[in-house]
């Protein structure tokens, strides 16, 4: 084939105008995990490229600015555990943190299907929390990632409802449900995922306070990261193809950007997106990778900010049910409605087992809100985000068969490393700690 023919073909494919760029590490995904990885790789004098499908960094971190009051409102990620990695990361960008004291007072407990009040849960919650913490202490290897023994302890794969009954933890289910939002049916979830979500660090923060940005603007972290990474970020871009085996020295990645195709050759890849087969469509997955990632199922989590008239000032209302075990509300449904620092502006959280359209979620949210209002005016949605897929998980049998041992074995295989919530927990603090450990391991192998 003539050179001119090759050039013409490349131009038709959208490849002729973009020079191949070379990087030490290409990070796919600019959410919590990917952004942390990219920033800290740069601190380690590594060249990076970040491939992000949206127009911003931050993933599930959602921040709204109310221009009328000059107030920032976080409505995705809000709080952090008091970990060294958290303090260091915010300090890197000069963003002050403050401790949020444990909440006091008693919120309303309402059946959002009818507006009917629901009684508070019975039993000694403090004692039950202590017993739950004692159970967490049995599994120190859950602190970072899923480094499980073989065989996996039976309690870790029990449905959480059975685990609760076995260890007399009924009094603490209401509290755990309030923190473990977005996971689907809590009582059917394997206990290991509950323990990863409501961890010892979360238990400590319940008692001593979570960390929060002083001006309630978590988005500032990702604005700072975007400024530092600058032209190394490819926004609104996706992986079209990948070749991790054809060249002994480089991984070759083709991405689609708003300006056309871009070729990247890179020494290593960090995949920081939820590892579902749909998300990994452009990857050159082999049979092992396809087999593992194809086992994940997920739930969905939705967050919105709404202007609501006719609610008593400061109303906080948890969705509960009178006729269900532990008074947990059926899903899909609202988790909680809470006031923000902007008068009349409320945060509302919703969950489902499978993905639901924005229209249907908003309809359900609006119906629930109207049961609480003194008047029946329609809520005005000023912000909305769907966090899906959320809480990637596998069945107890698959866990028992060594799923996480095989998943961990993918780290470094085919010059690819993986991070994100699926490899630890849906918790930015824990994701950053996991990613920091991963980066140290990568550095040790160079």
N, C-alpha and C positions, 0 to 999 in steps of 0.2 A: 504493500500500500504506500502511495506517495505521501511525503510530508505534508503537502498542501491538502491532500484528502483528509489526513488526520486532523489538521487544524480546523478544517471545515466541519468535521464531525464533532470535535470538541465544542466549537461555537454553537452548533445546533443543540448540544446537550447542556449548554449554559456553563461550560467549564473553561472556555477560552479566556475569559476576562479575569479570572481569579488565579493568582499565584499560589502554589502550594506553600502553606505555612508549616513551620516545624516547631514543635513544643516538647518539653520534657514530659508533661502530663496534660491530658485532655480530660476535663471534668464535664460529665454529661448530667445536667440538672443544676439549676441555680437556686435551689431552695435552701433550707437550713443547713443540710449536710454539705451540699455542693459548694455553697458560698464559703462556709467555714474551711473546707478543704482547700479551695483556691487561694483564699487570703493567706492561709498558713503555709501553703506550698511556696508562695511568693516570699514569705518571711524566711523560708529555707533556701532561698536563691534558686528556686525552680521556675522555669518558664511554663506558663499555663495558658490554656484556652478553655473557656466556659461556654457550653452549649445550652441555652435556655429557651424553652419553647414559647414562653410568654414575653411580655415587654418589660419585665422588671425582675429583680432578684427578691427572694424572701419566701417563696412557696406559700405556706399556710399563715405567714405573718401578714395580717391585714390591718392597716391603719387608716382611719378616716380623719380628715381635717375639717372642722366646723368653722367656716370663715366668719360667721356672725359673732362667734365668741372667741375666736382664736385658740380653740381647744383641740388637741389631738385625742382621738379615741381609738384604742386598740380593740379589735373585735375578732381577731384570729388567735394567735399566740398572745398571751397576756402576762403570765408570770413565769418565773424561773426558780429552780432550786438554788440554794446557796452553795454552789460548787466553785472551786478554784478556776476551772476552765471558763465558767460563765463570767466571773469577775475579770479575768484576764482579757477575755474577748471584748467586752464592753470598754475596758480601760484602753485597749488598743485604739479604739475610735474616739476616745475622750467623752464617752457617754456616761453620765452619772447614774447610779442605781440607788434605789431606796428600798428599805424593808417594809413590806406590807404586813401589818400586824394581823394575827389570827382574827377572823371575823367574829363579831359578837352579834347578839340579837337573834331573833327567831324569824326566818322568812316564812311567808305564806306557803302552805302546801295545798295545792288545788288540783282537782281533776280537770284538766284542760278540755276534756270532751264535754263537760257539763257546767263547769264553774263551781262544783261542789267541794267544800272543804274536806281535807283528808287529815285524820289525826296523826300526830307525831309518832314515830316508831317507838316501840316499847323496849325495855331492857336497859342495862347499863352499858352505854356506848363506850365509855372510857375503858372499862374492863375488856370489852370485846376488841377494841383497838389494840390494847396491850397483847391480847392473845394472837391477833393477826400479825403484829410486829414480831412476836416470838416465832411464828411460822416462817416469816421472811428470813429471819436469822439462820434458819436451817439451810438456806441455799445461797451462800455467799457468791457462788459462781454466776448468779443472775445479775450481779452488779454491772457488768459490762458485756453486752452481747448475749449470745445463747451458747455458752461453752458448757454443754451439758454432759454429765457422766453417762456411762453405759453400764447397766440399764438406766433409763430415766426414772427417777422416783415416781411411784404411782400417783401420789397426791398432785403432782404437777400437771398431769394429764386428765385428772378428774374434771368433769363439768363443775364450774364454780359453785353452782347451787348444791351439788353433792358435797363438795369440799366444805362449804359453810355448815351444812348439817353435821358432818363428821366432826368438826372442831368447834361446834357451838358458837358460831360467829354471826348468827342472825341479826344481832343488834347493830352490827357495823355495816350491813349491806347497803343501807340508805346512804351512808357517808361515802362508801366506795363507789356507788352508782353516781354520786354527784361529781366525782373526780374522773371516773372511767367513762367519759362520754364518747360517743362515736364508734363504740366497739360492737354494736349490734346487741344481741340477746346476752346480757351479762351472765345470767345464770347458766346458760349453755356453753359459754366460752371456756375453753380449757384454762385451768387455774394459772398456768404459767404466764399467760398473757395478762391476766389481772395483776399478778405479782410484778410483772415488768412495768405495768402502767402505774399502779399504786404501790410504789417502791418504798424502801426505807428512807430515801431522800425526800420523797413526797410526805411521808409520815413526819419526818423532822420539820418540814416546812409548815405542815398543819399546826404544829405546836409552837414553832419559833418564828414563823413568817416566811413568805416567799419574797423573792426579789422582783422588782419592777423598775422600768426606766422612770426617772424622776418626773419627766413631762409626759408620760404615758404614750410615748412615740417609739415603739419597737421598730417601726419602719426606718428610723434614722440609722440603725445598724446597717441596713442593706443599701441605703443611699450612700453611706460612707464606703461600703465595700465596692459598690459600683464605681465610685469615683476613683478608688485605688486600682481596681482591675481595668477600668476604662476600656480601651480598644481590644482587650483580651476577652471581652464578653461578646458572644454572638446572640443577640436577642431575637425573639420570634424565629428561632431556627430549630431544625430537627435533623436527626441522623437519617440519612438516606441509605447508606451502605457502610459496611465495615469489613476490613480484612485483617484479622489478627494472626494469621498463620502463613501468609504467602511470602513475607519478608522476614528474614531472621533478625533484622535490626529495628524494624519499625512496624507499628500498627498504622494502617491507612484508613482514614475516615472521610466519608463524603457527607457534607451537610447541605441542607437547603436553607438559604438565608433570604431575607427580603430582596437582596440584590443579586440573587442567583446562587449557583452552586459554589461551594468552597471546599477545597481539598486540604486535609490536615494529615501530616505524618507526625506520629507521637511515640515516645518510648513506652508510655504507660497510659492506661485509662482508669479513671475512677467513675464508676456508674453510681450516680446519686439520685436516681429516680425510682419510684416504686417498681419493683421488678416483676411486673405482669407481662404476659406475652404480648399484649396489645402495645404496651409502652415500649417494649424492646423490639418492635417490628423491624427497625433498620439494622439491628445487630446481626452478626453472623453467628447465631447461636448453634452450638453443636447439640447432639442428642442428650448429653448429660445436663446441660443448661436448660434446654427445653423441658426435660423431664422434671427438674426441680421447680423451675419458675411456674410451670403449668399446674402445680399442686396448690398454689395460693388461691384463697378466696378472700373477699374483703367486704367491708360495710361502707357506709357513706355518712358524712357529717356536714352540716350546713350552718352557716352563721350569717346573721343579718343585723343591720341597724335600722330601726323604725322610729318614726315620730308618731307618738300616740297621745291623743287627747283623752281626758276622762279617766285617767288613772290617779289614785291617791299618790301624792309626792313620795318618792323613794320606794315605791312598790318593788319588792323582789318576790317572785313566785316560782316555786319548783313544781313541776308536773308530777303528780302521783296518782294512784288509783286505790279505791277502797276495797275492790274485790279481788285483787291480785296478791300473789305471794310477796311479802315484804313491801307491799304497796307500790311496787315498781310499775310505771306506766307502760302500756303496750307500745310497741314500735310498729310502723313509723309514728313519730310523735315529737312534740316539743320536750326539751330537757328543762329549760329555765328561761325566765324573763328577768332581766336585771337592769336597773337604771345606770346611766353613764353620768359623766361629769357635766354633760350638756342638758339643761332642763328640757324635759319632754322627749328626750332621745333615749331609746332603750335598746339593749342587746338581747337577741333571742337566738337560741341554739336548738337545733333539730337533728334527729338521727333516724336512720333507716337501715335495714339489712341490705337492700340493693339500691342502685341509683334511682333517684326520682327527679323529674324535671323541675326547673326553677318555678314554673307556673304552679305546679301542684304543691310544691313546698310552701310557696308564699300563700297560696290559698289556705293551706292547713294552718300556717302560722297566724294568718289574719283571723280565722275562725276561733282559734284558741284565745287570742288577745281580746276579742270582742266579748268573751265570757267574763273578762275581768274589768271591763270598762263600765263606768257610770253611764256614759252615753255610747252610742253605737257607731261613731264615725270610723271610717276606714283608716287603717294604719298607712303611713306614707313611708315607703322603703327608700332609704338614702344610700344603702350599700348592701351587697349580697355576695357571698362566695360559697361555692360548693367544694368541699374537701373530699374528693373521691378520685381513686380508691383510697379508703382509709382502713387502718388496722389489718394489714395483710396477715393471714393466719393459715394454719393447716390443721387437719384433724388429729385427734389424740393418737390414732393408730399410726399415722404418718410420723408424728413426733417420736413415738416408741421405736419405729423402724430406723431411726438415726437420721431423720431429715436434716436437723441442724448441724450434725457432724458433716454431712455431705455438703450442705450449703457453705459452711465455714471453709471447706476444702477448696472452694472456688476462689478464695482470696489469693491473688497473685497468679492464678492459673490463666494461661493465654494472655499474660501481661495486663490483667484486668483486676481491679479491686472494687469492692461494693460497700456502700454505706447508705444510711438513711433509716427511717423508722422501722422498716421491715427487719433490720438487723439489730435493733435494740428496742426502742419504744417510741411512741408518738409524743415526744417530749424533747424540745430543743436542747435543754440542758444535757440530757442523756445522749442525744445524737452527737453533740459537740464532743463530749467525753469519749464516746466510741470512735469518732472520726479522728480525734487526737491520737488515740492508741493505734489506730490504723496507719496514720501517717508515720508514727514512730517505727512501726513494723516495716513499712515500705522503705524508710530511710535505712533501716538495719540490713536490708537485703540488697542495697545498691553496692 
